[in-house]
Amino acid sequence: MPMVSIITPAHGAETTISSTLESLIAQTHADWECFIIDDGSTDRTAEIADRFAARDTRFRVLRQEQSGVSAARNAGLAQAKGDWVVFLDSDDALAPFHLETMLNHTRTLPQADILHCGWRRLKNGAPWWQSHPAVKMDNPFAEAARYCPFAIHSALLRRSRLAELGGFDPEMTMCEDWDLWQRLARAGAEFAPVEGLMADVSVEAGSLSSNRVKHLDFGLKVIRRGHHSDPRIAYPVPALAQGITKAALGMACWYLAIWLVGASIGQGDNPVELLDRVAEPIPADADVYAFCAIMIDGIVVGAFPDEPIWPGLWSKIQDKLPDLEAWLNRHAPQEAFGSLLVRSLERKVADQLPTNVPTTIGTTRIQPIDLDRPIVDLILPGIERLRCPIWRGSTLLGQLEFVVFGAIEADAIRSRLRTVFGPEFDDLKHPTAVLLAEDGFVKLPDQDDGRAASASMAAPSYSGVAQQVLKLMAKISYWAEAKTVTGWWSKQEPTPTRGDSISGMAHSGRAEFDRIVEEETQRAIAASTQMSKETPSKKTGPVDDEVPRYDTEAYWEELFSQVDPWDYRNNYETVKYLQTLSLLDDRRFSNGLELACAEGTFTRMLASRVDNLLATDISASAVARAVSLQDHDSAVAYRQLDLLSDELEGPYDLIVCSEVLYYFENREKLRQIVDKIAGSLRTGGWFVTAHANLLIDMPHETGFGWPHEFGAVGIGEMFDQHPDLTLSIEAKSPLYRIQRFEKVERGGFLEPTRVEVNTAQPLPLQVASQVRWRGGQVVEAAADWNDVPILMYHQVSDDGAEQLARYRQSPEAFETQLAFLREAGWRGMTLDRLLACFDEGAKPPEKTLVLTFDDATRDFMTHALPLLHRYGFPSSLFVPTDRVGGSAIWDSAYGSPAPLLTWEELAAVANSDVTLGAHGVRHVRLSALAPESLLRELAGSKAMLEKRLGREVLAVAYPYGDFDPAIRDIAEQCGYRIGLSCVGGTVRADADKLALKRQEVIRGITPSEFANLLFD
């Protein structure tokens, strides 16, 4: 009995079956049998099969009416005697050592039920396109639920396992092998890879799987089964009975669809019919670069071109791309997804072309520049991207890439050359030249034809797609072996331009740039005039060089000549009042005294806690206004009182006095007030006070720079030093302290409770504008450069879609990270200071970092900012300007999008130790955009922030981290000095300021992983 049975279904295979069967005769392992199943052929297939059977008794021929490949294979399987089975199609072949190698591995891998080797395509007997080595599958079912993992004849299968499942499903007239692998995996079969490319697929016109609609329908059927239960499997592995997670279904369906779309385009067909057949929506997290890589493979396999594949193939497929682009732009959840895919396709194709030959691929132009020749103005109608490989003679020095607006001047190319390669590569010895052909049209300098043999390929625009995706691409491509394409076409170049208009047209490219920037500036100016600006007419302290006489009634009367002069009802004061009330616990007071009650805003809140409350103020106008505003049933008494000269009477259970004690001229006067208050409290009574943190007390910490002798700390120390008073509780915020003192028997002491509280957000402009964050200190320079980590956050919130969880830190986790940074000695640096380090040659010290937040979601203000203030870290916030006040609609496919900050809130945040930067206008991928749209995204967002908020904006964070050298250059031309990517790593001394690396902080990061981010 043979060890292995080979089953070869054949229908209309007279041109290929001989070479298939000859590959069996050539096997180094001879103990095999082969069943050739003639599936109703009408050509010479049966005759050829009979001839091989007569020649070699190991061949047997079975005949049946045409029933399809699944039925044919099952017929052969029913006759098989070997312990192992190989299914070899009649147009494929096995390497001579295939059976020997695979059977040897059955002895070294006795647990394996399916051994699979690598495979390759053969065109005219030679390897063609990409090969597909065998890969170990950690979870075979999960992979077979999403794609076909290997070619059918690359597998050696245990026959008993096939018998348990009943062989192939006869209803599957396509993708039947994929369906079998999936069923075997769900039933618990063991898969094992075998190294080596030992299975060949012969590709030629008219292959079995050229029906792409049928291919898609059956492929989707297999994928959907993999994500649900399969009643055909009697005894599935319990964990696999219900299939893999439904969350992966859409992506698997679209990976298959986009490969078949590519194959359809490659064969010259319109792909829309295929797109319309996929019921699953395109996933919101679809990776356009993965789609691009998969589609290119489909295009090539579908087109079946000769070598070299590009640029000839481009002319065949380009007219099919607009329909694809439009369909995807309409249906994909990501804005401009189709445009990004097509532009990515252009640039991926351009990546594969020689760098010494001028070529146009769609809107991308490859134009070599030889530094030994004049650099000329280029007129480029219809071109969006210009790639300039830089040559000197036969040496390729590098490549420049430009976004162009119809033309580019030679001076612009020279300028970029000097920036990238240095002045030694300048060609200023050559005048600007425009070479003209005899017909008067633009002609570029001739290139050295002899250079072609040594031409390098252009550097890729994007990093490679993950190996998982490339593997997936390879597997999807197996079935659709396409028709032969004969003939090549050359894309018509842009219409040439008469030489007499060249100079003006080249200059018009820069003029177009300037026009767009000016339009965006005017749009921002118009929007800023419509924005209601908060004028700091109210105040919380002295302004500029004001030196008032606080101890005079006249000063306070003048102040209270206007209603609510210090805006006591703003959110900052309201939160502080509520925090002050919280220090009263649940205690009720018999009688109380409020000093400096102003217009009675806090008085009305305090009244419900005190049976008899006396509210006083030095200003008669303030007292009168407070009386007029009190509730009719209130038992509060109001009186004018000068705290220095008048007696307080008493004794009281509670005395409250806030935001006034630093107005006394010196510590002696303050000591008099302390004595007076202590003397008016009964034993066990409480004195509660709230005052701002001033730099006079703590010069290196956040506080106000008002010209007083003491702030909250100094005032608290003075009260705590009184022999009859002891501090019992202190609530500390970055901007103020609220303290409660208790009157005790002389010499008594209580261990104080200290708590951290947050200030209200957003801070009123008149408050935020007076704060000296972190004492106004600037990170000092060091002797040597120390790499700077820039941490990237998105949201700090517990709420949001589960699919976006990786982009959210819980407030608790974020606080833990800030606490770790502070305890480990790390200090925050502003982006302005980092820029100065580059520009001025200053070197950042050790343990200095930058914290950044993308998108400007509202949780930054409500959750992140209070914690940043508490722990003393500055930050940078990047704003998509047209989305301000709305929501993160780019995430809407995942559920309700997060709300974004308003312009008024951003104005407050900008004064709260936060550097605002641009994040585009609409939060779209920049590489998807045509030049004008790209420029409007970058110039428009910068102008809008600057005009609306009245401050220079120097930094941009590229949305999705999507940028390339050309986009980087446009950002620089727009006036940005810093550009932030999503590429991981720290900032080194030689970093490109417009392409700085950032370390993303994802949800669930461990403390050790977080610490590792700080050191690259």
C-alpha angles and dihedrals in degrees: 000000000000120000094225135031120206117204117199119183113197134189121166090344102139093126098050111024096082094060090045093055093042088059087060094049088052094056116125088217107068103183100097142108126212127205113201109199112200102208099202098300117181096193130065095291095109092046092053092046091052090050091055091046091053090049097047124023091209087077120079125183123217123186132205140157111270104285103151135265096285093055091045093053092046090053090055092044089056090059097042119117103178124102088230131046135204121191107211118182119218095249097047134076143205126230111249093252095044100105095039093051096044094047091049088057091054086068095047092042102039093163093059120107096179123032115188130189132193123279140201141190122250123205115190087345096306129103111266135192118337128353122218117218120199114267129199111248113214090191109022095183094051089051095044088049089063106033144353104274100205145355116280098241092049088072130086108199134197104243094215091060090052091050091054091057096041095244121261124000105247090210090064104084090168134026086023092139092053089049090052094051090050093050092047091050093049089051090055102257115164118240124201130181122226119204119241140061099260103147123072128199114201110216123202140131119307101024122179096256101049090116098094097180090055091044091053095046094050093041091053089048091057092046094050091049089053090058095048138038120291115214090196090074109078097188111024123174100272094235090053099044094101096040127240125313114302089225089078095050099088095049093049091050093050095046088058093043095049092051090052090045087057091048090050092051090046090056091050098255131132109257098206094093090061094046092053092055096064109093095188114087119241105267116253090234095050109147108227092200091055089049089050094052092047093047094050089056089050092048093052095045090046095048095043093203129181121248128306090047098193144086092012094060092053093068089056097051105033097088091057094056100075092063091048092048093049094047094050092045088056099044109029117092092224114081114251091002093149093049091051091049094051093046090047089051091052092051094044089054090047088053089064097052129094114266096221099063125075107239138165121214109181107297093348122092125195108205117172117214121206112202089209089064133058118278109231139198110264124216107202114173112189093012120124102171128040120195115195115190104202115225134179106193106307095341121099107215100180142286139277124201127199138187104226134200100207095300143020129211122232089236090062090053092047092049092053091046091056091048096049104031103023132245093290088074094053118121095203089133085074120072119231103277136195111188117210129205121223091266091059096249126126113279123183120223112278117261124225105260090202090066093071094084092059098037115135123218118252117262111258117260093220135034116262120276115257116276090245091061094045090051090049090050090053094051096047091053095060103089107044105073102175140216119273114264114215122192134032130231131203117222112244108252121234112286107273119245127227112258095232091067098043101099093051093045093050089052090048090068090065091041090055090052091051092047093055093047091050092049091053091048092052091047089054092048091052092049093048093055089057093053115097105233120213107232115208094230088135117068142197098199146352117325124224110315096346112146105185128183098241094178093065126088089218093066092054094044090054090048094051093047083095122059116259094351096185098040096245092181098062119116093254093058093039093055090046090052091051092048089050091052090050089063088064089068110197094315120132119211129216096208133000143179128216116198121202094011093169108189094347101256094138091033091066090052093047096046095083091059098052128061094206116020126181113197118195140180136172091234116081089199091055092049092048091051091048091053091051092052099047123108115264093238094046118125093205117130119209127204139167109246135174105213094207101045106026128076118245096211113196145093095224134186090215135023121184123191122163140171095002112077096081088062092076112100102237146000093265092062090045090052089054090053091049091052092047093050094045090050092052095053121087118226108281091024123130133233113199123190138170124196138163124260109250129198090233087074100038112016096182098047133074114282147113121292096219116151098249130125094236144011136193094311095049093045092049092050091052093054093043090054092058109105093226097048133067131182110247102172138006127191109198126196127173090259106033147006128228114203135186120202124190126209108234137174108287109285094016120140138196125195102241124232113224123198135177118233133181128239119235118272131249095036114220111257092241089057101041094046091061098049119106099210113217088355091294089283120160122211105257125233122259131214093246134030115263116197113251122219115214108202117209122211132171113183133008102199144106092223130079146080116319091230089061096046094112089064094054130080117196112237089244093053092046091052090049089054093049091047090052091050093050095045091048091054100253119151130200123243126198120232088242090060092047089052090051089054089059097040100042100034093245114150122223115238125237119288096022120140143169123229117209134184124197128210102020095245114180093248088072089070098038100040113011103040097055089052093046089053093047093053095038103244125142117217145191125231123199117211131201095213103205090051095054111130091014129077141275092272091170085074095046093108088070096052137279107000121232117261118249130221120269124235091256090052091047090052089056093043090051088063093047103080091280125127111212119216137176125266097180126275101272103014095248132145106274097209089062092065135095114237096265094048091046092052092047090052093053102034094036097053092048094049094046094052093046097048097041097045101030097231136104116262114209104163135071129185108205108234110252086000085275110155142113135194093281093051089047090056093049089052089053092049089052089060102261115145098186129042123186124207132188093239110123122243143075130281113264129193092258095048121134104248091215094052106040119166123239134196112228116221107212129193115272095024111159122234091251092049090049091050090050091057089066093062102040 
